[in-house]
Amino acid sequence: MSDDEVAFYDALAANESAVIAMGDDKLRVIAAELITQVRKSVTIDWTLREGARAKIRVMVKRILNKYGYPPDLQDEAVKTVLAQAELLSACWAEG
């Protein structure tokens, strides 16, 4: 896994119930898809534009639903993934 994927995996695995319910391998697959899709979707000013943030939030929820991430844990996971995306997108812009 790349460093970016590890960051998203850690965001998803922050809730131990999710790790138990989903399993390690499935969380890795979700992290890989999240990094690919979020990276494609972020723009330079996405953190400042609520419309852009909302679009990414919906995309993250769809990916979590696709893989059966526990619905009661999704809101917290989405917040954590968006926070990671904010940190990583600064590095992506520099790269």
Summary of the structure (lengths in Angstrom):
residues: 95
radius of gyration: 12.5
end to end distance: 18.5
largest distance: 36.5
contacts: 277
relative contact order: 0.18
helix: 81%
strand: 0%
